[in-house]
Amino acid sequence: MIKIPRVILAGDRSSAGKTTISVGIMALLKEQGKTVQPFKVGLDYIDPSYHSMITGKQGGNLDGYLMSDKAIAEAFVHSSEGSDISIIEGVRGLYEGLESLSDVGSTAQIAKVLKTPVILIVDAQSITRSTAAIVKGYRDFDRGVNIRGVILNKIGSERHAEKARMAIEKYTGVEVLGAIPRSNSMKLTMRHLGLIPAREGASRVEGFDSKLEKIKETIRDNLNLKRIVEIAAGAPPLREPKPDIFVRKNPGGVRIGLALDEAFNFYYKDNIDLLQCRGAEIVHFSPVNDAGIPEVDGLIIGGGYPEVFAAELAQNEAMRKSIFEASRRGMPIYAECGGLMYLMKSLETEDGSRHDMAGVFEGVASMKHVRTIGYVSGRFAMDTPIGQEGALFKGHEFHHSVITDLASNARFACRLDRGTGIHNGLDGIMSDNTLATYTHLHAASYVPFSGKFVESCAVYHEKG
């Protein structure tokens, strides 16, 4: 058995204030000298970017649809090693998941799998006694979920907070750990896919650092942080999983270039960890700022906001040419979503202007007033740098763009049973040894990802 102090910060609904409150708590714990390992339930990239900036440790993702219970436990224990406390931010409402009649994909599922106490964040705007009914309903809905405390958010006054606290503690017996006043200073900057990523916010949003400082001060003044730490410390021991996914193999080996800058920064921690477990050296490069790719055996270009940096990406002709030539040489290249958009011939922004991109594929990545979001599942229809023909996978898609004007002979490597993909359930466009998809894969779910990509890079290296 292994003892890991841990707690889940869950919401009674979306926009309950989970991220700002989580960020404030993490910042205060870090200030106290604690090593904090953050996690996010679900497949979001942006909230973990704030967790990582605040704690100095890359945030992990835990998803009960993509990952088995054993994979969840192994990923959690792997990332929590060496930390004083693990803080897990939930997704949407506590019980929201894939279906209405099961908890698959929900925060509640993770709470039960990891036997983790839950602190429920309640949007208490304009309600007092009704907060007790909300807490009672959440507590009684699934007694397998251990709700140990409540944080009231969007409180209008001290009297408002006291009335809600008295009602909750009398009618439910659940402790109220604090009440956060309603204030614009507790809101982080938004965009069409959610919050602005922390890396971009720090460099482009005026007053970004002072806003984070204000959030920390508000949490310090209004929450009982000592009790939160005590609740986390009281989490029961976990059975230590036998390593099955995070196993070191093929020591030494290849160098993989990872696009990381303002435009491309959507990566799952476990994907990077598992590439390193398979012996890869990760080398960061910037499609926005660098003159060319580094000396590597393969490239990964993740998601992000290439549409926001379309002009800068277009102006960097040397980088675009460098990636195009690497693809034509047969270098293994894997691109997801924003990376897919960057590898097209051009990118059309919402105002109708077009910008030249890397040109690996014929076609246009066009920003439209559409919203494609959800889980995907499918199989590979051909051999790729990350998987063999016939291999099954699950993943996630979330984008506001569409791909148009594809070549008539475009080759699609993925056939989806669930999800939209690039076109009519087809995803994963291939050229030479380059694969670009709208699907985001999590390497603790689709386990062959890391080993197969490193193998593909090793083959390329030997030929070079």
C-alpha positions as CSV (number, residue, x, y, z in Angstrom):
1,M,0.0,0.0,0.0
2,I,1.1,3.6,-0.7
3,K,0.1,6.8,1.1
4,I,-0.5,9.8,-1.2
5,P,-2.1,12.9,0.4
6,R,-4.7,13.9,-2.2
7,V,-8.0,15.7,-2.7
8,I,-10.4,16.4,-5.6
9,L,-11.8,19.9,-6.2
10,A,-15.1,19.3,-7.9
11,G,-17.8,21.6,-9.1
12,D,-21.6,21.4,-8.8
13,R,-21.6,22.6,-12.5
14,S,-19.4,24.0,-15.2
15,S,-18.2,27.5,-14.5
16,A,-18.5,26.9,-10.7
17,G,-15.0,28.4,-10.3
18,K,-12.9,25.2,-10.1
19,T,-9.9,26.4,-12.0
20,T,-9.4,29.7,-10.2
21,I,-9.9,28.2,-6.8
22,S,-7.6,25.2,-7.7
23,V,-4.9,27.6,-8.9
24,G,-5.2,29.7,-5.8
25,I,-4.9,26.7,-3.5
26,M,-1.9,25.3,-5.4
27,A,-0.2,28.7,-5.3
28,L,-0.6,28.9,-1.5
29,L,0.7,25.3,-1.0
30,K,3.7,26.0,-3.2
31,E,4.3,29.2,-1.2
32,Q,4.4,27.1,2.0
33,G,7.2,25.0,0.4
34,K,5.1,22.0,-0.5
35,T,5.7,20.0,-3.7
36,V,2.3,19.9,-5.4
37,Q,1.4,17.5,-8.2
38,P,-1.6,18.8,-10.1
39,F,-4.1,16.8,-12.2
40,K,-7.1,17.5,-14.3
41,V,-10.0,15.1,-14.8
42,G,-10.8,14.8,-18.5
43,L,-8.7,15.7,-21.6
44,D,-8.4,19.4,-21.2
45,Y,-5.0,21.0,-21.9
46,I,-5.5,24.6,-20.8
47,D,-6.4,24.2,-17.2
48,P,-3.3,22.0,-16.6
49,S,-1.2,24.8,-18.2
50,Y,-2.1,27.0,-15.2
51,H,-1.5,24.2,-12.8
52,S,1.9,23.6,-14.2
53,M,2.8,27.3,-14.2
54,I,1.8,27.7,-10.6
55,T,3.3,24.5,-9.2
56,G,6.4,24.1,-11.4
57,K,5.3,20.5,-12.1
58,Q,3.5,19.5,-15.3
59,G,-0.1,18.7,-14.7
60,G,-1.4,15.2,-15.5
61,N,-4.8,14.2,-17.0
62,L,-7.0,11.4,-15.8
63,D,-9.9,10.2,-17.9
64,G,-12.2,7.2,-17.1
65,Y,-13.5,6.7,-20.6
66,L,-10.1,6.5,-22.3
67,M,-8.2,4.9,-19.4
68,S,-8.8,1.7,-17.5
69,D,-9.0,1.8,-13.7
70,K,-5.5,0.3,-13.6
71,A,-4.2,2.8,-16.0
72,I,-5.7,5.7,-14.0
73,A,-4.1,4.3,-10.8
74,E,-0.7,3.8,-12.5
75,A,-0.7,7.2,-14.1
76,F,-1.7,8.9,-10.8
77,V,0.9,7.1,-8.7
78,H,3.7,7.6,-11.4
79,S,3.1,11.4,-11.5
80,S,2.5,11.8,-7.7
81,E,5.9,10.2,-6.8
82,G,8.0,12.6,-4.7
83,S,5.2,15.1,-4.1
84,D,3.8,16.3,-0.8
85,I,0.2,16.5,-2.0
86,S,-1.7,15.9,-5.2
87,I,-4.5,18.2,-6.2
88,I,-7.0,17.0,-8.8
89,E,-9.3,19.5,-10.5
90,G,-12.6,18.0,-11.7
91,V,-14.4,18.5,-15.0
92,R,-17.8,20.1,-15.4
93,G,-20.2,19.0,-12.6
94,L,-19.1,16.2,-10.2
95,Y,-21.3,13.6,-11.9
96,E,-21.1,14.7,-15.5
97,G,-19.5,12.1,-17.8
98,L,-20.1,10.2,-21.0
99,E,-23.6,9.0,-20.3
100,S,-26.6,9.9,-18.1
101,L,-26.9,6.5,-16.4
102,S,-23.2,5.8,-15.5
103,D,-20.3,7.7,-14.1
104,V,-17.9,6.8,-16.9
105,G,-15.7,9.8,-17.8
106,S,-16.8,11.8,-14.7
107,T,-15.0,13.3,-11.7
108,A,-17.0,11.0,-9.5
109,Q,-15.5,8.0,-11.3
110,I,-12.0,9.2,-10.6
111,A,-12.9,9.9,-7.0
112,K,-14.0,6.3,-6.5
113,V,-11.1,4.7,-8.5
114,L,-8.5,6.6,-6.5
115,K,-10.4,6.6,-3.2
116,T,-10.0,10.4,-3.0
117,P,-11.9,12.8,-0.7
118,V,-13.9,15.4,-2.6
119,I,-14.3,19.1,-1.9
120,L,-17.4,20.4,-3.7
121,I,-17.3,23.9,-5.1
122,V,-20.9,25.3,-5.2
123,D,-21.9,28.3,-7.3
124,A,-23.9,30.0,-4.5
125,Q,-24.8,33.2,-6.4
126,S,-28.3,34.4,-5.3
127,I,-29.0,31.3,-3.1
128,T,-28.5,30.6,0.6
129,R,-30.7,27.8,2.1
130,S,-30.9,26.1,-1.3
131,T,-27.1,25.4,-1.1
132,A,-27.9,22.8,1.5
133,A,-30.3,21.1,-0.8
134,I,-27.6,21.1,-3.5
135,V,-25.0,19.6,-1.2
136,K,-27.4,17.1,0.3
137,G,-28.3,15.9,-3.2
138,Y,-24.7,15.6,-4.4
139,R,-23.8,13.7,-1.2
140,D,-26.7,11.3,-1.3
141,F,-26.7,10.7,-5.1
142,D,-23.7,8.3,-4.9
143,R,-22.5,7.4,-1.4
144,G,-19.4,5.9,-2.9
145,V,-18.2,9.4,-3.5
146,N,-16.7,10.8,-0.3
147,I,-17.7,14.5,-0.1
148,R,-15.7,15.9,2.8
149,G,-16.1,19.7,2.4
150,V,-17.7,22.5,0.6
151,I,-16.4,25.8,-0.8
152,L,-19.0,28.4,-1.5
153,N,-18.2,30.6,-4.6
154,K,-19.6,33.9,-5.9
155,I,-20.8,35.0,-2.5
156,G,-22.3,38.5,-2.3
157,S,-21.7,39.4,1.4
158,E,-20.6,38.0,4.8
159,R,-24.3,37.6,5.7
160,H,-24.9,35.6,2.5
161,A,-22.0,33.3,3.4
162,E,-23.0,32.8,7.0
163,K,-26.6,31.8,6.0
164,A,-25.5,29.3,3.4
165,R,-22.9,27.9,5.8
166,M,-25.4,27.4,8.6
167,A,-27.8,25.7,6.3
168,I,-25.3,23.3,4.8
169,E,-23.7,22.3,8.1
170,K,-27.1,21.8,9.8
171,Y,-28.9,19.8,7.1
172,T,-26.0,17.8,5.7
173,G,-23.2,17.7,8.3
174,V,-20.7,18.6,5.6
175,E,-18.1,21.2,6.6
176,V,-17.9,24.5,4.8
177,L,-14.3,25.3,4.2
178,G,-14.7,28.8,3.0
179,A,-16.7,31.3,0.9
180,I,-15.2,33.2,-2.1
181,P,-16.6,36.6,-2.8
182,R,-18.1,37.4,-6.2
183,S,-15.5,39.5,-8.0
184,N,-14.2,40.0,-11.6
185,S,-10.7,39.5,-10.2
186,M,-11.5,35.8,-9.8
187,K,-12.1,35.4,-13.6
188,L,-9.4,34.3,-16.0
189,T,-9.3,35.4,-19.6
190,M,-11.4,33.3,-21.9
191,R,-11.4,32.3,-25.6
192,H,-13.5,30.1,-27.9
193,L,-11.9,26.8,-26.6
194,G,-11.9,28.0,-23.0
195,L,-9.3,29.8,-21.0
196,I,-6.3,31.4,-22.8
197,P,-3.3,29.0,-22.2
198,A,-1.1,30.1,-19.4
199,R,2.0,30.4,-21.6
200,E,0.2,32.8,-23.9
201,G,-1.5,34.7,-21.1
202,A,1.8,35.3,-19.4
203,S,3.3,36.9,-22.5
204,R,0.3,38.6,-24.1
205,V,-2.3,39.5,-21.5
206,E,-1.8,42.8,-19.6
207,G,-1.9,42.4,-15.9
208,F,-1.8,38.5,-16.1
209,D,0.7,38.1,-13.2
210,S,-1.2,40.5,-11.0
211,K,-4.5,38.7,-11.6
212,L,-2.9,35.4,-10.5
213,E,-1.6,37.2,-7.4
214,K,-5.0,38.5,-6.6
215,I,-6.5,35.1,-6.9
216,K,-4.0,33.7,-4.5
217,E,-4.7,36.6,-2.0
218,T,-8.5,36.0,-2.3
219,I,-8.1,32.3,-1.6
220,R,-5.7,33.0,1.4
221,D,-8.2,35.3,2.9
222,N,-11.3,33.2,2.5
223,L,-10.4,29.5,2.7
224,N,-9.4,27.2,5.5
225,L,-6.3,25.9,3.8
226,K,-5.2,24.0,6.9
227,R,-8.4,21.9,6.8
228,I,-8.0,21.2,3.1
229,V,-4.5,19.8,3.7
230,E,-5.8,17.7,6.6
231,I,-8.5,16.3,4.4
232,A,-6.0,15.4,1.8
233,A,-3.7,13.8,4.4
234,G,-6.6,11.7,5.5
235,A,-7.1,10.0,2.1
236,P,-6.8,6.2,2.5
237,P,-3.7,4.3,1.3
238,L,-3.8,3.1,-2.3
239,R,-2.8,-0.3,-3.5
240,E,0.4,0.3,-5.4
241,P,-0.2,-0.8,-9.0
242,K,2.3,-3.1,-10.6
243,P,4.0,-1.0,-13.4
244,D,2.7,-2.1,-16.7
245,I,2.6,1.2,-18.8
246,F,5.3,3.3,-17.2
247,V,8.1,0.8,-17.7
248,R,11.5,1.9,-19.0
249,K,12.4,0.1,-22.3
250,N,15.0,0.6,-25.0
251,P,17.4,2.7,-23.0
252,G,19.2,5.3,-25.2
253,G,18.0,6.0,-28.7
254,V,16.5,8.8,-30.7
255,R,15.9,12.5,-30.5
256,I,12.3,13.8,-31.0
257,G,11.6,17.4,-31.7
258,L,8.6,18.7,-29.8
259,A,7.0,22.0,-31.0
260,L,6.5,24.1,-27.9
261,D,5.7,27.8,-28.0
262,E,2.8,30.3,-27.9
263,A,1.1,28.6,-30.9
264,F,1.6,24.9,-29.9
265,N,1.5,23.8,-26.3
266,F,-1.3,21.2,-26.0
267,Y,0.5,18.0,-24.7
268,Y,-0.4,15.4,-22.2
269,K,2.2,14.8,-19.5
270,D,2.0,11.1,-19.8
271,N,2.7,11.2,-23.6
272,I,6.0,13.0,-23.0
273,D,6.9,10.8,-20.0
274,L,6.2,7.6,-21.9
275,L,8.3,8.7,-24.9
276,Q,11.1,9.3,-22.5
277,C,10.5,5.9,-20.8
278,R,11.0,4.4,-24.3
279,G,14.4,6.0,-24.5
280,A,13.6,9.2,-26.5
281,E,15.3,12.5,-25.8
282,I,12.8,15.3,-26.2
283,V,14.1,18.5,-27.9
284,H,11.9,21.6,-27.8
285,F,11.6,23.9,-30.8
286,S,9.4,26.9,-31.8
287,P,7.7,27.0,-35.2
288,V,7.0,30.7,-34.4
289,N,10.5,31.8,-33.4
290,D,13.2,29.3,-34.6
291,A,14.8,29.3,-38.1
292,G,14.4,25.5,-38.5
293,I,13.9,22.2,-36.8
294,P,16.7,20.9,-34.6
295,E,18.8,17.8,-35.4
296,V,16.2,15.1,-34.6
297,D,14.9,11.8,-35.8
298,G,11.2,12.7,-35.6
299,L,8.8,15.5,-34.9
300,I,5.6,16.0,-32.8
301,I,3.5,19.1,-33.4
302,G,0.7,19.2,-30.9
303,G,-2.4,21.3,-30.6
304,G,-2.8,24.9,-29.8
305,Y,-3.9,28.1,-31.4
306,P,-2.1,28.4,-34.8
307,E,-5.0,30.6,-36.0
308,V,-4.0,33.3,-33.4
309,F,-0.4,33.2,-34.6
310,A,-1.1,32.6,-38.2
311,A,0.8,35.7,-39.4
312,E,3.9,34.9,-37.3
313,L,3.9,31.3,-38.5
314,A,3.5,32.4,-42.1
315,Q,6.3,34.9,-41.8
316,N,8.7,32.2,-40.6
317,E,9.3,30.8,-44.1
318,A,12.5,29.1,-43.1
319,M,10.8,26.9,-40.4
320,R,7.9,26.0,-42.8
321,K,10.4,24.9,-45.4
322,S,12.4,23.0,-42.9
323,I,9.4,21.0,-41.8
324,F,8.2,20.4,-45.4
325,E,11.6,19.0,-46.4
326,A,11.8,16.8,-43.3
327,S,8.4,15.3,-44.2
328,R,9.6,14.7,-47.8
329,R,12.7,12.9,-46.5
330,G,10.5,10.5,-44.7
331,M,11.1,11.7,-41.2
332,P,8.3,10.4,-38.8
333,I,6.1,13.4,-38.0
334,Y,3.0,13.2,-35.9
335,A,0.7,16.3,-35.6
336,E,-2.6,16.8,-33.7
337,C,-5.3,19.3,-34.4
338,G,-3.4,22.6,-34.3
339,G,-0.4,20.7,-35.8
340,L,-2.7,19.4,-38.5
341,M,-3.7,22.9,-39.3
342,Y,-0.1,24.1,-39.5
343,L,0.8,21.2,-41.9
344,M,-1.8,22.3,-44.5
345,K,-1.0,24.5,-47.4
346,S,-2.8,27.5,-45.9
347,L,-4.8,28.6,-42.9
348,E,-7.8,30.8,-43.2
349,T,-8.7,32.9,-40.2
350,E,-12.2,34.1,-39.2
351,D,-11.8,37.4,-41.0
352,G,-11.2,35.5,-44.3
353,S,-7.5,36.2,-44.7
354,R,-5.3,33.3,-45.7
355,H,-1.8,32.6,-44.5
356,D,0.8,30.2,-46.0
357,M,1.6,27.2,-43.7
358,A,4.0,24.3,-44.1
359,G,2.3,22.8,-47.1
360,V,2.9,19.1,-46.3
361,F,-0.7,18.5,-47.3
362,E,-2.8,20.1,-50.0
363,G,-5.8,21.8,-48.4
364,V,-6.9,24.7,-46.2
365,A,-7.5,24.8,-42.5
366,S,-10.4,27.2,-42.2
367,M,-11.7,28.7,-39.0
368,K,-15.5,28.5,-38.9
369,H,-18.3,29.1,-36.5
370,V,-18.6,25.4,-35.7
371,R,-17.7,23.5,-32.5
372,T,-16.6,19.9,-32.7
373,I,-16.0,18.3,-29.4
374,G,-16.2,14.8,-27.9
375,Y,-14.6,11.4,-27.6
376,V,-13.6,9.5,-30.6
377,S,-12.8,5.8,-31.2
378,G,-11.6,4.0,-34.3
379,R,-8.9,2.0,-35.9
380,F,-5.9,2.5,-38.2
381,A,-6.7,1.7,-41.8
382,M,-3.0,1.5,-42.7
383,D,0.4,1.4,-41.1
384,T,1.4,4.8,-39.5
385,P,4.3,6.1,-37.5
386,I,2.3,5.5,-34.3
387,G,0.3,2.4,-35.0
388,Q,-0.2,-0.6,-37.2
389,E,-3.1,-1.3,-39.6
390,G,-6.0,-2.6,-37.6
391,A,-4.9,-1.2,-34.2
392,L,-7.8,0.2,-32.1
393,F,-7.6,3.6,-30.3
394,K,-9.7,6.0,-28.3
395,G,-9.2,9.7,-28.2
396,H,-10.7,13.2,-28.1
397,E,-11.4,16.0,-30.5
398,F,-12.1,19.7,-29.8
399,H,-11.8,22.3,-32.6
400,H,-13.5,25.2,-34.3
401,S,-11.8,24.6,-37.7
402,V,-12.5,22.5,-40.7
403,I,-10.2,21.2,-43.5
404,T,-11.3,22.0,-47.0
405,D,-9.9,21.7,-50.6
406,L,-8.1,18.4,-49.9
407,A,-6.4,16.7,-52.8
408,S,-8.6,14.1,-54.5
409,N,-6.1,11.4,-53.7
410,A,-5.7,12.2,-50.0
411,R,-5.0,9.2,-47.9
412,F,-6.8,8.8,-44.6
413,A,-5.2,6.5,-42.0
414,C,-8.0,6.4,-39.4
415,R,-11.6,5.3,-39.7
416,L,-13.7,6.4,-36.7
417,D,-16.6,4.5,-35.2
418,R,-17.3,7.5,-33.0
419,G,-16.4,11.1,-33.8
420,T,-16.1,13.4,-36.8
421,G,-12.4,13.6,-37.7
422,I,-11.4,15.5,-40.8
423,H,-14.2,14.3,-43.1
424,N,-17.2,12.0,-42.6
425,G,-15.6,9.9,-39.9
426,L,-12.2,9.7,-41.7
427,D,-9.2,11.1,-39.8
428,G,-5.4,10.9,-39.9
429,I,-4.3,12.2,-43.2
430,M,-1.0,10.7,-44.4
431,S,1.9,11.9,-46.6
432,D,5.2,10.0,-46.8
433,N,5.8,9.2,-43.1
434,T,3.8,12.2,-41.7
435,L,0.5,11.6,-39.9
436,A,-1.8,14.5,-39.0
437,T,-5.1,14.2,-37.2
438,Y,-7.9,16.1,-35.4
439,T,-7.8,13.3,-32.8
440,H,-5.8,13.8,-29.6
441,L,-4.4,10.6,-28.2
442,H,-3.5,9.9,-24.6
443,A,-0.5,7.5,-24.4
444,A,-1.8,5.8,-21.2
445,S,-4.9,4.9,-23.1
446,Y,-3.5,4.1,-26.5
447,V,-0.4,2.5,-25.1
448,P,1.4,1.6,-28.4
449,F,1.8,5.3,-29.2
450,S,5.1,5.9,-27.5
451,G,6.8,2.6,-28.4
452,K,5.7,2.7,-32.0
453,F,6.7,6.3,-32.6
454,V,10.2,5.8,-31.0
455,E,10.6,2.7,-33.2
456,S,9.7,4.7,-36.3
457,C,12.2,7.3,-35.4
458,A,14.9,4.7,-34.7
459,V,14.3,3.2,-38.2
460,Y,14.6,6.6,-39.8
461,H,17.8,7.3,-37.7
462,E,19.4,4.1,-38.9
463,K,18.6,4.9,-42.6
464,G,20.0,8.4,-42.1
